[in-house]
Amino acid sequence: MSTVIKVENVSKIYNLGIIGSGTLAEDVNRFVARLTGKQDSLKKVHENYNDDSIHVALRDINFEVKDGEVLGIVGKNGAGKSTLLKILSRITSPSTGSVKMKGRVASLLEVGTGFHPELTGRENIFLNGAILGMTRNEVARKFDEIVEFSGVSKFIDTPVKRYSSGMYVRLAFAVAAHLEPEILIVDEVLAVGDADFQKKCLGKMKDVSANQGRTVLFVSHNMTAVKNLCTRAIFLKQGQLVQSGTADEVVNYYQSNEFVDSYEQHWEYAQAPGNEWVKAKSIRAVPKYQVGLDIITPATPIDIEYEFWSEKEEADINLSMTVYNVSGEPVFNVVSPTVKMKKGLHKGVCHIPENLLNDDYYSISMLAVKEQELPLFCLENGISFEVVENRETNNWHYKWVGYVRPKLDFTLE
């Protein structure tokens, strides 16, 4: 197999509070340095990476990908995964190092990637094909297959600005997967789709790599999907590549080294996730410990408390909370009622009853949505905790089968 992606000594450094290098002259000097093979001046100034005025998103990344491989990229939020994908998609350039790629690249990094909101679904399909260098006839041959896969045929002549986030993703993935790129890059955006469509997408990516010999880069928090889909994986932590190998090896290393209890998160207003409608203030897990125990057991009820600022009067907002297991698989999802919010600080709580969660590590994500539109903020893996069986009162010393273990009325006569 030949190498289709080669990443050598790639770093991405941002000057905090400064767009570009600060001056046009410095930007030009950096561009000339890269053309002539000299060291980037931004790295030269901050060689020790410890300057408080910079943020190192990626640091000396090296790896190769062969044709037909499916490479999983795992790591916590802020590890540098999205920055790496943007460099590979040529959305941004590395501060140092080089990236060599063979063939056309199709990227699906966020909802609506590559779509013009004023154009219809039909027009955007042909636009994306043109961006990939395909002729109109080549796109036309794939058109019916794309529409059928996406399931949005009824709305194909509607401007995509009127699509829901799920419709956006369905069509965007269908376009990216069917217009025959040599390299397909897919971020966690697939999590927006429903379970059936996610399964359909994973099947398509397997087909693209195994049967068509194309290369896939896949970023996901769902470790089961990474194991099932990917042949190899890399693990990023704080901008550095700390593990590379088979998907099973990397996922097992990631799960055993990175999952720690984190019962709460708080944000100051200026740094709070959100937008002009809603900003998150805090989220925390409050276990109701049993007498004499300082661990969360399946019999421990847990309150998930949250706070957020509503920035607008009379905004119809609801929250969605998803509980994930250690493999990144959703265990269950709950949605709050839609409430017309007043401007100011709001508090709420979701009660997880006793005798529901099984032995496992869990993380909780929270999503705020306005009037069933696109998300206002998304707290991925906002908090995490471990549920442990109380071995002193239970003679069963293994994890029970299943995602949950509810205590149900079960009679025997």
TIKOLKOL-961883 format. One line per 5 residues: number of its first residue (from 1); their letters; for each residue x, y negated, z negated of C-alpha. Coordinates in Angstrom, 3 decimals, padded with zeros to 6 digits. Example, Ala and Ser with C-alpha at 12.3 -4.5 7.8 and 13.67 -1.06 7.14 Angstrom:
<atoms>
1	as	012.300:004.500:-007.800 | 013.670:001.060:-007.140
</atoms>
This chain:
<atoms>
1	mstvi	000.000:000.000:000.000 | 001.218:-003.478:000.823 | 001.274:-006.415:-001.585 | -001.486:-008.950:-000.886 | -001.042:-011.166:-003.968
6	kvenv	002.307:-012.035:-005.525 | 002.402:-014.428:-008.481 | 005.904:-015.519:-009.526 | 006.743:-017.625:-012.598 | 003.463:-019.553:-012.397
11	skiyn	002.805:-022.198:-015.053 | 000.098:-024.835:-015.225 | 000.791:-027.883:-017.379 | -001.617:-030.755:-017.998 | -000.656:-034.173:-019.327
16	lgiig	-003.367:-034.868:-021.908 | -005.343:-038.016:-021.171 | -003.644:-038.523:-017.791 | -004.988:-037.682:-014.340 | -002.205:-036.391:-012.121
21	sgtla	001.317:-037.277:-013.301 | 000.392:-040.799:-014.294 | 001.587:-042.685:-011.203 | 001.420:-042.192:-007.453 | 005.230:-042.246:-007.268
26	edvnr	005.509:-039.374:-009.764 | 002.893:-037.350:-007.870 | 004.818:-037.874:-004.603 | 008.125:-036.921:-006.274 | 006.570:-033.705:-007.615
31	fvarl	005.165:-032.885:-004.152 | 008.571:-033.420:-002.497 | 010.251:-031.316:-005.207 | 007.925:-028.403:-004.486 | 008.508:-028.692:-000.724
36	tgkqd	012.299:-028.671:-001.149 | 012.308:-025.879:-003.708 | 013.485:-028.077:-006.580 | 012.211:-027.938:-010.139 | 008.887:-029.674:-010.784
41	slkkv	009.571:-032.864:-012.737 | 006.580:-032.198:-015.040 | 008.179:-028.977:-016.289 | 011.608:-030.607:-016.477 | 010.280:-033.278:-018.836
46	henyn	008.500:-030.730:-021.065 | 010.807:-027.730:-020.830 | 010.264:-026.676:-024.438 | 006.427:-026.611:-024.032 | 006.104:-028.143:-027.501
51	ddsih	005.312:-031.728:-026.548 | 002.009:-032.816:-028.132 | 001.190:-034.897:-025.048 | 000.795:-031.816:-022.814 | -001.374:-028.730:-022.652
56	valrd	000.136:-025.539:-021.246 | -002.742:-023.607:-019.668 | -000.472:-020.940:-018.124 | 003.125:-020.074:-018.910 | 005.457:-018.111:-016.592
61	infev	002.902:-015.635:-015.205 | 004.192:-012.800:-012.995 | 002.250:-009.953:-011.365 | 001.478:-008.320:-008.011 | -001.714:-006.862:-006.550
66	kdgev	-001.795:-004.293:-003.741 | -004.428:-004.082:-001.018 | -007.481:-002.105:-002.114 | -006.783:-002.574:-005.819 | -009.325:-003.936:-008.299
71	lgivg	-007.508:-006.004:-010.914 | -009.306:-006.856:-014.147 | -008.290:-009.986:-016.049 | -009.207:-009.986:-019.733 | -008.655:-012.346:-022.644
76	kngag	-010.505:-014.630:-024.996 | -011.957:-018.005:-024.045 | -009.150:-020.493:-023.466 | -006.619:-017.775:-022.587 | -006.067:-019.216:-019.090
81	kstll	-008.178:-016.801:-017.030 | -010.211:-019.457:-015.211 | -007.116:-021.598:-014.595 | -005.379:-018.618:-012.997 | -008.383:-017.919:-010.758
86	kilsr	-008.517:-021.575:-009.673 | -004.850:-021.394:-008.686 | -005.429:-018.162:-006.744 | -008.490:-019.754:-005.088 | -006.360:-022.789:-004.153
91	itsps	-008.677:-025.134:-006.061 | -005.669:-026.368:-008.009 | -001.932:-025.873:-007.581 | 000.544:-024.493:-010.117 | 002.894:-026.872:-011.906
96	tgsvk	005.734:-024.409:-011.370 | 006.207:-021.096:-009.630 | 004.629:-019.749:-006.459 | 001.623:-017.749:-005.286 | 001.766:-015.747:-002.060
101	mkgrv	-001.467:-014.308:-000.659 | -002.335:-012.449:002.532 | -005.788:-012.830:004.069 | -008.978:-014.768:003.520 | -010.095:-015.444:-000.030
106	aslle	-013.733:-015.638:-001.189 | -014.265:-016.924:-004.741 | -017.246:-016.853:-007.070 | -016.086:-018.851:-010.073 | -019.236:-020.619:-011.274
111	vgtgf	-022.903:-021.014:-010.393 | -023.255:-022.595:-006.963 | -019.583:-022.281:-005.962 | -019.199:-023.423:-002.362 | -022.872:-024.362:-001.945
116	hpelt	-024.162:-027.764:-000.888 | -027.261:-028.454:-003.005 | -029.114:-030.342:-000.261 | -028.744:-027.523:002.289 | -031.006:-024.495:002.465
121	greni	-029.883:-020.965:001.604 | -029.680:-020.191:005.332 | -027.521:-023.236:006.051 | -025.230:-022.494:003.115 | -024.608:-018.948:004.372
126	flnga	-023.349:-020.303:007.684 | -021.396:-023.066:005.908 | -019.581:-020.527:003.734 | -018.804:-018.421:006.779 | -017.285:-021.438:008.527
131	ilgmt	-015.168:-022.198:005.452 | -013.840:-018.618:005.612 | -012.950:-019.134:009.282 | -015.729:-016.982:010.749 | -017.620:-017.826:013.935
136	rneva	-021.356:-018.409:013.915 | -021.931:-015.093:015.711 | -019.892:-013.209:013.098 | -021.986:-014.711:010.289 | -025.221:-014.051:012.192
141	rkfde	-024.383:-010.325:012.386 | -024.130:-010.225:008.581 | -027.040:-012.583:007.872 | -029.859:-010.060:007.377 | -027.656:-007.859:005.173
146	ivefs	-026.757:-010.849:002.983 | -030.366:-011.945:002.550 | -031.580:-008.429:001.775 | -028.863:-007.913:-000.848 | -029.565:-011.261:-002.531
151	gvskf	-033.327:-010.726:-002.723 | -034.099:-014.402:-002.021 | -035.572:-013.997:001.479 | -038.737:-015.844:000.434 | -036.694:-018.935:-000.397
156	idtpv	-033.961:-018.711:002.240 | -035.143:-021.925:003.940 | -035.493:-023.826:000.644 | -032.736:-026.260:-000.458 | -030.583:-024.427:-003.001
161	kryss	-030.875:-027.324:-005.472 | -034.329:-025.881:-006.217 | -032.961:-022.395:-006.935 | -032.770:-021.027:-010.458 | -029.313:-020.119:-011.770
166	gmyvr	-030.077:-016.439:-011.124 | -031.022:-017.107:-007.491 | -027.842:-019.174:-007.055 | -025.683:-016.304:-008.270 | -027.523:-013.644:-006.256
171	lafav	-027.050:-015.510:-002.996 | -023.512:-016.683:-003.783 | -022.328:-013.155:-004.569 | -024.062:-011.723:-001.506 | -022.307:-014.280:000.695
176	aahle	-018.893:-013.754:-000.913 | -019.096:-009.949:-000.744 | -020.506:-009.562:002.761 | -018.502:-012.105:004.784 | -015.531:-009.719:004.797
181	peili	-012.811:-011.575:002.898 | -009.579:-009.668:002.349 | -009.542:-010.868:-001.276 | -012.664:-011.270:-003.445 | -012.351:-013.220:-006.715
186	vdevl	-015.237:-012.926:-009.197 | -015.463:-014.678:-012.564 | -017.878:-013.987:-015.453 | -020.589:-015.869:-013.523 | -022.295:-012.511:-012.839
191	avgda	-023.439:-012.542:-016.470 | -026.142:-015.020:-015.398 | -027.858:-012.340:-013.319 | -030.192:-009.646:-014.628 | -028.940:-006.170:-015.531
196	dfqkk	-030.098:-004.522:-012.276 | -028.368:-007.142:-010.161 | -025.159:-006.877:-012.208 | -025.168:-003.118:-011.579 | -025.756:-003.769:-007.880
201	clgkm	-022.835:-006.208:-007.776 | -020.460:-003.801:-009.509 | -021.435:-001.115:-006.999 | -020.754:-003.504:-004.120 | -017.334:-004.429:-005.502
206	kdvsa	-016.463:-000.732:-005.788 | -017.516:-000.237:-002.172 | -015.528:-003.275:-001.001 | -012.330:-001.941:-002.606 | -012.652:001.844:-002.197
211	nqgrt	-014.292:002.087:001.217 | -013.235:-001.143:002.898 | -009.723:-001.464:001.447 | -010.196:-004.996:000.177 | -008.694:-006.449:-002.978
216	vlfvs	-010.873:-007.584:-005.897 | -009.945:-009.744:-008.904 | -012.533:-009.455:-011.650 | -012.770:-011.475:-014.890 | -015.254:-010.243:-017.483
221	hnmta	-015.896:-010.019:-021.220 | -017.657:-006.701:-020.573 | -014.902:-004.178:-021.273 | -017.001:-001.232:-020.103 | -017.397:-002.886:-016.693
226	vknlc	-013.637:-003.544:-016.531 | -012.874:000.106:-017.333 | -015.401:001.447:-014.824 | -014.571:-000.911:-011.971 | -010.883:-001.784:-012.216
231	traif	-007.854:000.308:-011.358 | -005.458:-002.026:-013.187 | -005.777:-004.933:-015.607 | -003.796:-007.747:-017.189 | -004.362:-009.347:-020.583
236	lkqgq	-003.847:-013.106:-021.011 | -003.387:-014.704:-024.422 | -002.803:-018.434:-024.922 | -001.681:-018.809:-021.332 | 000.761:-015.902:-021.353
241	lvqsg	000.573:-012.436:-019.821 | 001.043:-010.102:-022.790 | -000.060:-006.737:-021.363 | -000.284:-005.122:-017.925 | -001.181:-001.567:-016.965
246	tadev	-004.129:000.683:-016.217 | -007.555:-000.706:-017.065 | -007.967:001.766:-019.947 | -004.578:000.896:-021.450 | -005.092:-002.858:-021.291
251	vnyyq	-008.691:-002.808:-022.561 | -007.768:-000.554:-025.491 | -004.849:-002.821:-026.377 | -007.021:-005.925:-026.115 | -009.775:-004.503:-028.310
256	snefv	-007.410:-003.227:-030.994 | -005.330:-006.415:-031.203 | -007.696:-009.303:-030.524 | -010.976:-008.643:-032.297 | -011.011:-010.301:-035.733
261	dsyeq	-013.845:-011.526:-037.936 | -014.748:-015.155:-037.293 | -017.912:-015.937:-039.221 | -018.351:-019.589:-038.195 | -017.411:-022.367:-035.809
266	hweya	-017.819:-026.117:-036.226 | -017.267:-028.973:-033.786 | -016.810:-032.701:-034.228 | -019.146:-034.720:-032.042 | -016.457:-035.847:-029.566
271	qapgn	-015.242:-032.268:-028.920 | -018.632:-030.517:-029.115 | -019.616:-028.221:-026.213 | -022.634:-029.491:-024.281 | -023.667:-032.373:-022.073
276	ewvka	-025.805:-035.507:-022.085 | -028.835:-033.484:-023.268 | -027.518:-031.264:-026.044 | -024.274:-030.820:-027.991 | -023.483:-027.884:-030.292
281	ksira	-022.450:-028.726:-033.872 | -022.011:-025.346:-035.576 | -022.868:-021.660:-035.605 | -022.245:-019.236:-038.449 | -023.152:-015.765:-039.703
286	vpkyq	-024.436:-015.554:-043.289 | -024.541:-011.926:-044.493 | -026.816:-011.080:-047.440 | -024.288:-008.772:-049.096 | -025.519:-005.849:-051.154
291	vgldi	-024.694:-005.882:-054.856 | -021.142:-004.702:-055.488 | -020.127:-004.786:-051.782 | -018.117:-007.356:-049.830 | -018.594:-005.682:-046.435
296	itpat	-021.397:-005.889:-043.889 | -023.100:-002.506:-043.626 | -025.999:-001.424:-041.389 | -028.238:-002.170:-044.411 | -027.012:-005.789:-044.628
301	pidie	-029.400:-008.459:-043.278 | -027.626:-011.361:-041.547 | -028.822:-014.907:-040.887 | -027.355:-016.615:-037.819 | -027.518:-020.333:-038.597
306	yefws	-026.916:-022.985:-035.968 | -026.978:-026.759:-035.580 | -026.989:-028.967:-032.514 | -027.519:-032.579:-031.553 | -030.359:-033.439:-029.166
311	ekeea	-029.377:-036.505:-027.167 | -032.723:-037.222:-025.486 | -036.251:-037.859:-026.698 | -038.997:-035.381:-025.767 | -036.637:-032.760:-024.282
316	dinls	-038.107:-029.244:-023.913 | -035.289:-026.991:-025.143 | -034.966:-023.366:-026.194 | -032.023:-021.267:-027.360 | -031.017:-017.787:-026.265
321	mtvyn	-028.834:-015.602:-028.511 | -027.075:-012.466:-027.256 | -025.317:-009.926:-029.480 | -022.439:-008.005:-027.833 | -020.559:-004.931:-029.046
326	vsgep	-016.770:-004.539:-028.982 | -016.894:-003.384:-025.344 | -018.593:-006.600:-024.283 | -021.897:-004.845:-023.598 | -025.063:-006.726:-024.611
331	vfnvv	-026.782:-004.947:-027.512 | -029.841:-007.208:-027.516 | -030.972:-010.718:-026.651 | -033.511:-012.959:-028.381 | -034.974:-016.258:-027.208
336	sptvk	-036.392:-019.010:-029.394 | -039.706:-020.722:-028.630 | -039.467:-023.777:-026.405 | -039.623:-026.876:-028.578 | -040.010:-030.537:-027.614
341	mkkgl	-036.984:-032.025:-029.351 | -036.563:-035.449:-030.860 | -033.215:-037.215:-030.632 | -030.953:-036.279:-033.543 | -029.549:-033.270:-035.412
346	hkgvc	-031.519:-030.026:-035.348 | -031.024:-026.850:-037.382 | -032.315:-023.340:-036.956 | -031.809:-019.739:-037.978 | -032.227:-016.295:-036.401
351	hipen	-032.683:-013.444:-038.852 | -031.115:-010.068:-038.013 | -032.864:-007.563:-040.296 | -031.262:-004.721:-042.169 | -031.111:-001.261:-040.575
356	llndd	-030.676:-002.534:-037.028 | -026.955:-002.827:-036.199 | -024.768:000.247:-035.903 | -021.126:000.622:-037.005 | -019.209:-001.615:-034.582
361	yysis	-017.593:-004.983:-033.973 | -020.041:-007.623:-032.772 | -019.773:-011.045:-031.181 | -022.591:-013.523:-030.713 | -023.084:-015.974:-027.861
366	mlavk	-025.571:-018.821:-027.848 | -027.087:-020.528:-024.816 | -029.176:-023.724:-024.761 | -031.572:-024.191:-021.841 | -033.729:-027.170:-020.853
371	eqelp	-037.065:-026.400:-019.245 | -035.793:-023.079:-017.818 | -033.115:-024.880:-015.810 | -029.342:-024.376:-015.843 | -027.657:-023.950:-019.239
376	lfcle	-026.915:-027.087:-021.281 | -024.146:-025.327:-023.183 | -022.945:-021.776:-023.601 | -021.005:-020.635:-026.668 | -019.372:-017.412:-025.471
381	ngisf	-018.202:-015.216:-028.358 | -019.101:-018.045:-030.739 | -018.756:-015.881:-033.864 | -017.820:-012.267:-034.586 | -017.988:-009.745:-037.414
386	evven	-017.680:-006.028:-038.177 | -020.427:-003.736:-039.439 | -019.048:-000.841:-041.522 | -020.874:002.150:-042.938 | -020.823:002.416:-046.737
391	retnn	-019.099:005.811:-046.970 | -019.772:006.056:-050.703 | -023.534:006.368:-050.166 | -023.571:008.166:-046.815 | -022.219:011.656:-046.209
396	whykw	-022.042:011.144:-042.432 | -018.462:010.039:-041.719 | -018.749:009.263:-038.014 | -020.317:006.438:-036.042 | -023.967:007.144:-035.261
401	vgyvr	-024.870:007.505:-031.590 | -026.355:004.463:-029.878 | -026.043:000.695:-029.760 | -028.414:000.209:-032.702 | -029.612:002.430:-035.571
406	pkldf	-033.047:001.255:-036.696 | -034.699:002.828:-039.691 | -038.026:004.093:-038.346 | -040.893:006.054:-039.852 | -040.046:009.659:-039.003
411	tle	-042.254:012.377:-040.507 | -041.918:016.127:-040.533 | -044.676:018.537:-041.588
</atoms>
